[in-house]
Amino acid sequence: IPDEVERIRFFVYWNDMLRVDIDLHGSLLTKNSAESIGYDRDFKSEDAVFSGDITHSNAAEYIDINLNNTNLYACVAINIYDGPDSFGKIDTCFVGAMAVKEMGENVKLYNPKNCFFTHDLKSKARTILYGYIDSESRSIIFVGKPTSKRYGNYKDISKFNVETYLNYLAESQNITFVSDKDKAD
């Protein structure tokens, strides 16, 4: 995340001919507190602002995260509340991150050209632990792992390190570590 960015918006956008309701959830961990943000939790804190629950297609939910708190870890999960049984069956569904000037700023168009990144969601899963935002290292760590939990586990966040990242990366790419190079392909 570029140094000049003070606030980052993590969002999920979806559109389908049928009614679809996607929910975005965040777990926030600092040295002094742990909280959840999402449709059934807090909508606003010192460190994050949630867009509110959107229950129709051609819509986006977002969580704005204040990067000025350098002790903040945020875990983001996405799930289908109502609609098809997997993200891959939704006509258009993508996630992304973009810089915003103000927390809760109104953005009318979620255009991939305006984002740091976007990823089309084509998973067979119904709930995905998408990734972590580490304000201290100013980085986004992608996981993209199906999960049964709507909110990330604080234990997982606090134990996140390079080894964990490499294991997630290997798992997402169907890589198996071997100790003998002759067994590698």
Order of alpha helices (4+ residues) and beta strands (2+ residues): beta-beta-beta-beta-beta-beta-beta-beta-beta-beta-alpha-alpha
